[in-house]
Amino acid sequence: MENRVHNEFQEKMCLLVTSFAEELPDRINEIEVIWNRLRIGWDATVLQELHRAVHNLVGTGKTFGFPQLSVEAHALEQILKNLMQKSASADDLQLNRILQQILELKKISAEKESSTVSDISQTIVDEDSFFSDPNPSNLIFVVDDDAEAAQELALQLRYYGYEVEVFNHLDKFRIAIKDKPSAIILMETEFPEDEMGGIHVMEEIQRELTQPAQVIFISVHDNMDYRLGAVRAGSVAYFTKPFNPVELIGQLDLITASQIQDSFRILMVDDSPAVLSYHAAILEQAGMVVKAVTESMNLMAVLSDFNPDLILMDLYMPGCNGIELAKVIRQMDGFVSTPIVYLSSENDFNTQFEALSLSGDDFLVRPIDPRHLVSAITSRVMRARSLRSLMVHDGLTSLLNHTALKEELVREAVRSIRLDTPMSFALVDIDSFTKINNKYGHAAGDRVIKSLSRLLKQRLRGTDIIGRYGGEEFAVIMNDTDAASAAKVIDEIRNVFSRLLHLSQDEEFSVSFSCGIADLAHFPDAASLSEAADKALFQAKQRGRNKVVVNTDD
């Protein structure tokens, strides 16, 4: 299977190179036609058009196996850029230089000087080296010489559905991690034989692993030596004793969620179909979902529906350049913090600085090594998702918080109305939750909340949007689902949840929830939908709790 995918990827690259080589004479002829128009009557708009056409060859030439083409195109681009900056027509010397550069481009095109397919094949590295994806793991290794403390921590983790193995000796842990390298490690820093034994053993293990292990260090020490040592040993987090177990659970949930996260959604904007196809193929091979737009003026039509994690765009485009496009995007609700990365052959520092100072986040210069492209985009998206997660997710459950869920409800309602598809909204509330807190304590109450959030995530579809609406209240947006179907699904979850046993000290207890549901077929917008679901939830409580009620009173 891997060989087939690899071969398909290489074949796609070769086809792109061949296509570029075949289209190159027409591209050069187009440049000559624009140049002849400019010579007849000097016009700033035509000059910009000529500059864009030449600019496209600067990055694509080297990418597709014509390095000398890039050199000559870059020289011509610099002449045209100087004329654009001075807002003056060319003198005889400049006219002659432009003509000579165009003739050089025609000569290179006619010679087809390179064995392009083999050249480009050599530039595509083995994708296994950077298109890898770690196996998701729900297994936790607790490594601590204090057997009692380790078992207590393991018990807490098991409450939240994690599989846990405990190691009180570093030697046994060394053997186990080689067999199960995807396990998440909770490592004590200090051991009897070495006061920084946990850090030292992780440094050794990390050097032996193909993929870095996910390790969280736990320590009584809160100084620079230990924290720096932990970072050098590959730590993703550092907790000092005593710590709140809920915070540790939250960190573990973030790690496990990142391992099974949705594919990165990348929106590419470039007026060159060849450039779009080439970079899209690389990003798709890395597991990303790519939406390509060749007309910058058409961006609005896809932006909201696609909801990209990152926007990758050229700097020079007809109709609307990259800087202008970035400004437009930044003025749209919901995309203020979406990373915008320029991918252009522009290597002038001043131009790059201007682009970044005006709404851009990063500047990548074409041609770019595939590994660098994937790495740069991955780091940007991961950071953006982490920051967004902190802003929009509830700390205890990692579900969307109230504000974020309400924003999603408005967005999804508008989308469903436009597409004329069904959508339901469910409000779920844990029954008699105050009594649970009073009788069993807030720690037990937190575990009940987390158990319900986990059950909702496990039993609902990936397309359903789940949020923590309040203290013990949850909300679910169910796309392409009418109220009757939504009620059936939620009622099954209600039945399972009511049969779960929760533990507090040595006492077991069970909990139920009530739910109210409404759909767009009976209520016209997000506000009325939310209000209707709330009324249905109130009716479920009034009817004795542990029920699902649908509101169709429109």
C-alpha positions as CSV (number, residue, x, y, z in Angstrom):
1,M,0.0,0.0,0.0
2,E,2.8,2.4,1.0
3,N,4.7,1.6,-2.2
4,R,1.6,2.3,-4.3
5,V,1.0,5.6,-2.7
6,H,4.7,6.5,-3.1
7,N,4.6,5.7,-6.8
8,E,1.4,7.6,-7.4
9,F,2.9,10.6,-5.7
10,Q,6.1,10.4,-7.9
11,E,4.0,9.9,-11.0
12,K,1.9,13.0,-10.2
13,M,5.1,15.0,-9.7
14,C,6.5,13.8,-13.1
15,L,3.3,14.7,-14.8
16,L,3.4,18.2,-13.4
17,V,7.0,18.7,-14.6
18,T,6.2,17.4,-18.0
19,S,3.2,19.7,-18.3
20,F,5.2,22.7,-17.2
21,A,7.9,21.9,-19.9
22,E,5.2,21.6,-22.6
23,E,3.5,24.9,-21.5
24,L,6.7,26.9,-21.2
25,P,6.9,28.1,-24.8
26,D,3.4,29.5,-24.5
27,R,4.3,31.2,-21.2
28,I,7.3,32.9,-22.9
29,N,5.2,33.9,-25.9
30,E,2.7,35.5,-23.5
31,I,5.5,37.5,-21.9
32,E,6.6,38.7,-25.3
33,V,3.0,39.7,-26.3
34,I,2.6,41.7,-23.1
35,W,6.0,43.3,-23.7
36,N,5.0,44.4,-27.2
37,R,1.8,46.0,-25.9
38,L,3.9,47.9,-23.4
39,R,6.4,49.1,-26.1
40,I,3.5,50.5,-28.2
41,G,2.1,52.5,-25.3
42,W,3.7,52.6,-21.9
43,D,1.1,51.9,-19.2
44,A,1.6,51.1,-15.5
45,T,-1.1,48.5,-15.5
46,V,0.5,46.6,-18.4
47,L,3.8,46.9,-16.6
48,Q,2.4,45.2,-13.6
49,E,0.9,42.5,-15.7
50,L,4.3,41.9,-17.3
51,H,6.0,41.8,-13.9
52,R,3.5,39.1,-12.6
53,A,4.1,36.9,-15.7
54,V,7.8,37.1,-15.2
55,H,7.6,36.7,-11.5
56,N,5.7,33.4,-11.9
57,L,8.7,32.0,-13.8
58,V,11.3,32.9,-11.1
59,G,10.1,30.3,-8.6
60,T,8.5,27.8,-10.9
61,G,11.6,27.6,-13.2
62,K,13.9,26.1,-10.6
63,T,11.1,24.0,-9.1
64,F,10.3,22.3,-12.4
65,G,13.9,21.6,-13.5
66,F,14.8,24.9,-15.3
67,P,17.3,26.6,-12.9
68,Q,18.8,28.8,-15.6
69,L,15.3,30.0,-16.5
70,S,14.8,31.2,-12.9
71,V,18.1,33.1,-13.1
72,E,17.2,34.9,-16.3
73,A,13.6,35.6,-15.2
74,H,14.9,37.0,-11.8
75,A,17.2,39.4,-13.7
76,L,14.2,40.6,-15.8
77,E,12.0,40.9,-12.8
78,Q,14.4,43.2,-11.1
79,I,14.5,45.5,-14.1
80,L,10.6,45.6,-14.1
81,K,10.4,46.1,-10.4
82,N,12.7,49.1,-10.5
83,L,10.6,50.7,-13.2
84,M,7.4,50.0,-11.2
85,Q,9.0,51.7,-8.1
86,K,10.1,54.7,-10.0
87,S,6.8,55.0,-11.9
88,A,8.7,56.0,-15.0
89,S,8.9,54.6,-18.5
90,A,12.0,52.7,-19.6
91,D,14.8,54.5,-21.4
92,D,16.6,53.1,-24.4
93,L,19.1,51.2,-22.4
94,Q,16.4,49.6,-20.2
95,L,14.3,48.8,-23.2
96,N,17.2,46.9,-24.8
97,R,18.0,45.0,-21.5
98,I,14.4,43.9,-21.3
99,L,14.4,42.7,-24.9
100,Q,17.6,40.8,-24.3
101,Q,16.3,39.1,-21.2
102,I,13.1,38.0,-23.1
103,L,15.3,36.6,-25.9
104,E,17.3,34.6,-23.3
105,L,14.0,33.2,-21.9
106,K,12.9,32.2,-25.4
107,K,16.3,30.5,-26.0
108,I,16.1,28.5,-22.8
109,S,12.6,27.5,-23.6
110,A,13.6,26.4,-27.1
111,E,16.5,24.3,-25.9
112,K,14.5,22.6,-23.1
113,E,17.9,22.3,-21.6
114,S,17.2,19.9,-18.7
115,S,16.0,16.4,-18.2
116,T,13.3,17.9,-16.1
117,V,11.5,14.7,-15.0
118,S,14.6,13.2,-13.5
119,D,15.7,16.5,-12.0
120,I,12.4,17.1,-10.2
121,S,12.3,13.4,-9.0
122,Q,15.6,14.0,-7.3
123,T,14.2,17.1,-5.5
124,I,11.3,15.1,-4.0
125,V,12.7,13.4,-0.9
126,D,11.4,10.1,0.4
127,E,8.1,11.2,1.9
128,D,8.5,8.7,4.8
129,S,11.1,11.0,6.3
130,F,8.6,13.8,6.8
131,F,5.1,12.5,6.0
132,S,4.9,10.4,9.0
133,D,2.1,10.4,11.6
134,P,2.6,9.0,15.1
135,N,0.2,6.3,16.2
136,P,-2.4,7.6,18.6
137,S,-2.1,6.2,22.1
138,N,-4.3,6.0,25.1
139,L,-1.6,4.1,27.1
140,I,0.1,5.9,29.9
141,F,3.4,4.8,31.5
142,V,3.7,6.1,35.1
143,V,7.4,5.9,36.1
144,D,8.0,6.6,39.8
145,D,10.0,4.7,42.5
146,D,7.3,5.7,45.1
147,A,5.0,2.7,44.5
148,E,2.1,4.1,46.6
149,A,2.2,7.5,44.8
150,A,2.4,5.9,41.4
151,Q,-0.6,3.6,42.1
152,E,-2.6,6.5,43.4
153,L,-1.9,8.5,40.2
154,A,-2.6,5.5,38.0
155,L,-6.0,5.1,39.8
156,Q,-6.9,8.7,39.0
157,L,-5.9,8.3,35.4
158,R,-8.0,5.1,35.0
159,Y,-11.0,7.1,36.2
160,Y,-10.7,9.1,33.0
161,G,-10.5,6.2,30.7
162,Y,-6.7,5.9,30.3
163,E,-4.9,2.6,30.2
164,V,-2.1,2.7,32.7
165,E,1.1,0.7,33.4
166,V,3.2,1.5,36.5
167,F,7.0,1.1,36.7
168,N,8.9,1.6,39.9
169,H,12.3,0.8,38.3
170,L,13.9,2.5,35.4
171,D,15.4,-0.8,34.0
172,K,11.9,-2.3,33.5
173,F,10.7,0.9,32.0
174,R,13.6,0.9,29.4
175,I,12.4,-2.5,28.2
176,A,8.7,-1.6,28.0
177,I,9.1,1.7,26.1
178,K,11.0,-0.2,23.3
179,D,8.0,-2.5,22.9
180,K,5.4,0.4,23.1
181,P,7.1,3.6,22.0
182,S,3.8,5.4,21.4
183,A,2.9,5.3,25.1
184,I,2.7,8.7,26.9
185,I,5.2,8.8,29.8
186,L,4.6,10.4,33.2
187,M,8.2,10.5,34.5
188,E,9.4,11.3,38.0
189,T,12.7,13.3,37.8
190,E,14.4,11.9,40.9
191,F,15.4,8.3,41.6
192,P,17.4,6.8,44.4
193,E,20.4,6.0,42.2
194,D,20.4,9.4,40.4
195,E,18.8,12.6,41.6
196,M,18.0,13.4,37.9
197,G,17.6,9.8,36.8
198,G,14.3,10.3,35.1
199,I,15.7,13.1,32.9
200,H,18.9,11.2,32.1
201,V,17.1,8.0,31.1
202,M,14.7,9.9,28.8
203,E,17.6,11.6,27.1
204,E,19.1,8.2,26.3
205,I,15.7,6.7,25.2
206,Q,14.9,9.7,22.9
207,R,18.1,9.2,21.0
208,E,17.1,5.6,20.3
209,L,13.5,6.2,19.2
210,T,12.5,6.9,15.6
211,Q,9.8,9.3,16.7
212,P,10.2,11.3,19.9
213,A,8.4,10.0,22.9
214,Q,5.7,12.2,24.6
215,V,7.0,12.7,28.1
216,I,5.6,14.7,31.0
217,F,8.0,15.2,34.0
218,I,6.7,15.4,37.5
219,S,9.0,16.7,40.2
220,V,9.3,18.4,43.6
221,H,12.0,20.6,42.0
222,D,11.1,23.9,40.4
223,N,14.4,25.3,39.3
224,M,16.1,26.1,36.0
225,D,18.4,23.1,36.1
226,Y,15.6,20.6,36.3
227,R,13.3,22.4,33.9
228,L,16.1,22.9,31.3
229,G,17.1,19.2,31.7
230,A,13.5,18.2,31.1
231,V,13.2,20.3,28.0
232,R,16.4,18.7,26.6
233,A,15.0,15.3,27.4
234,G,12.0,16.1,25.2
235,S,9.4,17.1,27.7
236,V,6.0,18.4,26.5
237,A,5.0,19.5,30.0
238,Y,6.4,19.8,33.5
239,F,4.4,19.6,36.7
240,T,5.7,20.4,40.2
241,K,4.3,18.6,43.3
242,P,1.8,19.0,44.6
243,F,-0.3,19.5,41.5
244,N,-4.0,19.4,40.5
245,P,-4.8,16.0,38.8
246,V,-7.4,17.8,36.7
247,E,-4.7,20.0,35.1
248,L,-2.6,16.9,34.4
249,I,-5.6,15.2,32.8
250,G,-6.2,18.3,30.7
251,Q,-2.6,18.1,29.4
252,L,-3.0,14.4,28.6
253,D,-6.2,15.1,26.8
254,L,-4.5,17.7,24.7
255,I,-1.7,15.3,23.8
256,T,-4.1,12.5,22.8
257,A,-6.3,14.9,20.9
258,S,-3.3,16.2,18.9
259,Q,-2.5,12.6,17.9
260,I,-5.9,12.0,16.4
261,Q,-6.6,15.5,15.3
262,D,-8.4,16.4,12.1
263,S,-6.2,16.9,9.0
264,F,-4.8,20.4,8.6
265,R,-7.0,22.5,6.2
266,I,-4.8,24.6,4.0
267,L,-6.3,27.2,1.6
268,M,-3.9,28.0,-1.2
269,V,-4.2,31.2,-3.4
270,D,-2.1,31.5,-6.5
271,D,-2.8,32.6,-10.0
272,S,-0.5,29.8,-11.4
273,P,-2.3,26.4,-11.7
274,A,1.1,24.7,-12.0
275,V,2.4,26.1,-8.7
276,L,-0.9,25.3,-7.0
277,S,-0.9,21.7,-8.2
278,Y,2.8,21.2,-7.2
279,H,2.6,22.5,-3.7
280,A,-0.9,21.0,-3.2
281,A,0.4,17.5,-4.1
282,I,3.2,17.8,-1.4
283,L,0.8,19.0,1.3
284,E,-1.8,16.4,0.4
285,Q,0.9,13.7,0.6
286,A,1.6,15.0,4.1
287,G,-2.0,14.3,5.0
288,M,-3.3,17.8,4.7
289,V,-6.6,18.8,3.0
290,V,-5.9,21.5,0.4
291,K,-8.4,23.9,-1.3
292,A,-6.9,25.7,-4.2
293,V,-8.0,29.1,-5.5
294,T,-6.6,30.6,-8.7
295,E,-8.6,33.8,-8.7
296,S,-8.0,35.9,-5.7
297,M,-11.4,37.7,-6.2
298,N,-13.1,34.3,-5.7
299,L,-11.7,33.8,-2.2
300,M,-14.9,34.9,-0.4
301,A,-16.9,32.1,-2.0
302,V,-14.8,29.4,-0.3
303,L,-13.3,31.0,2.8
304,S,-16.2,30.5,5.3
305,D,-17.2,27.0,4.1
306,F,-13.7,25.6,4.1
307,N,-12.7,27.4,7.3
308,P,-8.9,26.9,6.8
309,D,-6.3,26.4,9.5
310,L,-3.9,28.3,7.4
311,I,-3.9,30.4,4.2
312,L,-0.9,30.1,1.9
313,M,-0.8,32.7,-0.9
314,D,1.4,34.3,-3.5
315,L,2.3,37.9,-3.2
316,Y,1.7,39.1,-6.8
317,M,-1.7,38.2,-8.3
318,P,-4.0,40.0,-10.7
319,G,-7.0,41.8,-9.4
320,C,-5.9,41.7,-5.8
321,N,-2.4,41.2,-4.6
322,G,-1.4,39.2,-1.5
323,I,-1.1,42.1,0.9
324,E,-4.5,43.5,-0.1
325,L,-6.0,40.1,0.2
326,A,-4.5,39.6,3.7
327,K,-6.0,42.9,4.8
328,V,-9.5,41.8,3.5
329,I,-9.2,38.5,5.4
330,R,-8.1,40.3,8.6
331,Q,-11.3,42.4,8.6
332,M,-13.6,39.3,8.5
333,D,-15.0,37.9,11.7
334,G,-13.6,34.5,12.5
335,F,-10.3,34.9,10.5
336,V,-8.5,37.6,12.5
337,S,-6.1,35.0,14.0
338,T,-5.9,32.6,11.0
339,P,-2.3,32.3,10.0
340,I,-1.5,33.8,6.6
341,V,1.8,32.7,5.0
342,Y,3.2,34.1,1.8
343,L,4.8,31.7,-0.6
344,S,6.5,33.7,-3.3
345,S,9.7,33.9,-5.2
346,E,10.1,37.5,-3.9
347,N,13.5,37.6,-2.1
348,D,13.7,41.3,-1.4
349,F,13.8,41.8,2.4
350,N,12.1,45.1,2.3
351,T,9.1,43.7,0.3
352,Q,8.9,40.7,2.7
353,F,9.0,43.0,5.7
354,E,6.2,45.1,4.3
355,A,4.1,42.0,3.6
356,L,4.6,40.6,7.1
357,S,4.0,44.0,8.8
358,L,0.6,44.2,7.0
359,S,-1.3,41.2,8.2
360,G,1.1,38.4,7.3
361,D,2.5,35.8,9.7
362,D,5.4,34.2,7.7
363,F,7.2,34.5,4.4
364,L,8.4,31.4,2.5
365,V,10.6,31.9,-0.6
366,R,10.1,29.7,-3.7
367,P,11.5,27.3,-4.7
368,I,11.2,25.6,-1.3
369,D,12.3,22.2,-0.2
370,P,9.2,19.9,0.4
371,R,10.4,19.1,4.0
372,H,10.7,22.8,4.8
373,L,7.3,23.6,3.4
374,V,5.6,20.8,5.3
375,S,7.5,21.6,8.5
376,A,6.8,25.4,8.3
377,I,3.1,24.9,7.8
378,T,2.8,22.2,10.4
379,S,4.5,24.3,13.1
380,R,2.3,27.3,12.2
381,V,-1.0,25.3,12.3
382,M,0.0,23.4,15.5
383,R,0.7,26.7,17.3
384,A,-2.5,28.3,16.0
385,R,-4.5,25.3,17.0
386,S,-2.9,25.3,20.5
387,L,-3.6,29.0,21.0
388,R,-7.2,28.6,19.7
389,S,-7.7,25.6,21.9
390,L,-6.7,27.7,25.0
391,M,-9.2,30.4,23.9
392,V,-12.2,28.3,22.9
393,H,-12.0,25.1,24.9
394,D,-13.1,24.3,28.4
395,G,-10.2,23.4,30.7
396,L,-11.8,20.4,32.4
397,T,-13.4,18.6,29.4
398,S,-11.4,20.0,26.4
399,L,-14.8,20.6,24.7
400,L,-15.7,24.0,23.2
401,N,-16.6,26.6,25.8
402,H,-19.9,28.5,25.9
403,T,-18.8,31.4,23.7
404,A,-17.2,29.2,21.1
405,L,-20.2,26.9,20.9
406,K,-22.6,29.8,20.4
407,E,-20.4,31.1,17.6
408,E,-20.4,27.6,16.0
409,L,-24.2,27.4,16.3
410,V,-24.6,30.6,14.4
411,R,-22.2,29.6,11.7
412,E,-23.6,26.1,11.3
413,A,-27.2,27.4,11.3
414,V,-26.4,29.8,8.5
415,R,-24.7,27.1,6.5
416,S,-27.5,24.6,6.9
417,I,-30.1,27.2,5.9
418,R,-28.1,28.1,2.8
419,L,-27.6,24.4,1.8
420,D,-31.2,23.5,2.9
421,T,-30.0,20.6,5.1
422,P,-31.4,19.6,8.5
423,M,-29.6,20.5,11.8
424,S,-30.5,19.9,15.4
425,F,-29.4,21.5,18.6
426,A,-29.4,19.5,21.9
427,L,-28.9,20.8,25.5
428,V,-27.8,18.1,28.0
429,D,-27.9,18.7,31.7
430,I,-26.7,16.4,34.5
431,D,-29.5,15.7,36.9
432,S,-29.2,16.8,40.6
433,F,-25.6,17.8,40.1
434,T,-25.5,20.0,43.2
435,K,-26.4,17.0,45.4
436,I,-23.6,15.0,43.8
437,N,-21.1,17.7,44.7
438,N,-22.5,18.1,48.2
439,K,-22.5,14.3,48.9
440,Y,-19.4,13.1,47.1
441,G,-17.2,16.2,46.8
442,H,-16.2,18.4,43.9
443,A,-13.5,16.0,42.7
444,A,-16.1,13.3,42.2
445,G,-18.4,15.9,40.4
446,D,-15.5,16.8,38.1
447,R,-15.1,13.1,37.2
448,V,-18.8,12.8,36.4
449,I,-18.5,15.8,34.1
450,K,-15.5,14.4,32.4
451,S,-17.1,10.9,32.0
452,L,-20.1,12.4,30.3
453,S,-17.9,14.6,28.0
454,R,-15.9,11.5,27.0
455,L,-19.1,9.5,26.4
456,L,-20.5,12.2,24.2
457,K,-17.2,12.3,22.2
458,Q,-17.2,8.5,21.8
459,R,-20.8,8.0,20.9
460,L,-21.4,11.0,18.6
461,R,-20.0,11.5,15.1
462,G,-16.8,13.4,14.3
463,T,-19.0,16.0,12.5
464,D,-21.1,16.7,15.5
465,I,-19.9,19.8,17.5
466,I,-19.9,19.3,21.3
467,G,-19.4,22.0,23.9
468,R,-19.6,22.5,27.7
469,Y,-22.4,25.1,27.9
470,G,-22.2,25.7,31.6
471,G,-21.2,24.0,34.9
472,E,-22.9,20.7,34.3
473,E,-24.6,21.5,31.0
474,F,-23.5,20.4,27.6
475,A,-24.6,21.3,24.1
476,V,-24.4,19.4,20.8
477,I,-24.8,20.7,17.2
478,M,-25.8,17.8,15.0
479,N,-25.5,18.6,11.3
480,D,-27.6,16.8,8.7
481,T,-29.8,15.5,11.4
482,D,-33.5,16.2,12.2
483,A,-34.8,16.4,15.7
484,A,-36.3,12.8,15.7
485,S,-33.0,11.3,14.7
486,A,-31.1,13.4,17.1
487,A,-33.4,12.4,20.0
488,K,-32.8,8.7,19.2
489,V,-29.0,9.1,19.3
490,I,-29.0,11.2,22.5
491,D,-31.5,8.8,24.2
492,E,-29.1,5.9,23.6
493,I,-26.3,7.9,25.2
494,R,-28.6,8.8,28.1
495,N,-29.4,5.1,28.7
496,V,-25.7,4.2,28.7
497,F,-24.7,7.1,31.0
498,S,-27.4,6.2,33.5
499,R,-25.9,2.7,33.9
500,L,-22.3,3.9,34.4
501,L,-20.9,3.5,37.9
502,H,-18.9,6.3,39.4
503,L,-16.5,5.9,42.4
504,S,-16.0,8.2,45.3
505,Q,-13.7,6.8,48.0
506,D,-15.2,3.3,48.5
507,E,-18.7,4.2,47.4
508,E,-20.2,3.7,44.0
509,F,-23.0,5.8,42.6
510,S,-24.9,6.4,39.3
511,V,-26.0,9.6,37.6
512,S,-28.5,10.5,34.9
513,F,-29.0,13.5,32.5
514,S,-31.9,15.3,30.9
515,C,-31.9,16.7,27.4
516,G,-33.9,19.1,25.3
517,I,-33.7,19.1,21.5
518,A,-34.9,21.5,18.7
519,D,-34.1,21.6,14.9
520,L,-34.1,24.1,12.1
521,A,-37.2,22.6,10.5
522,H,-39.2,24.2,13.3
523,F,-37.1,27.2,14.4
524,P,-35.6,29.6,11.8
525,D,-32.3,30.7,13.3
526,A,-29.6,30.0,16.0
527,A,-31.2,32.2,18.6
528,S,-34.7,30.7,18.4
529,L,-33.1,27.2,18.1
530,S,-31.2,27.7,21.4
531,E,-34.2,29.1,23.2
532,A,-36.4,26.2,22.0
533,A,-33.9,23.5,23.1
534,D,-33.7,25.2,26.5
535,K,-37.5,25.1,26.9
536,A,-37.4,21.4,26.0
537,L,-34.7,20.8,28.6
538,F,-36.9,22.5,31.2
539,Q,-39.8,20.2,30.2
540,A,-37.6,17.1,30.6
541,K,-36.6,18.3,34.1
542,Q,-40.3,18.9,35.0
543,R,-41.3,15.5,33.8
544,G,-39.1,13.7,36.3
545,R,-35.5,14.0,34.8
546,N,-33.6,11.3,32.9
547,K,-35.5,12.1,29.8
548,V,-35.1,13.5,26.3
549,V,-37.7,15.9,25.1
550,V,-38.0,17.4,21.6
551,N,-39.5,20.9,21.1
552,T,-41.5,21.2,17.8
553,D,-43.7,24.1,19.0
554,D,-43.0,26.5,16.2
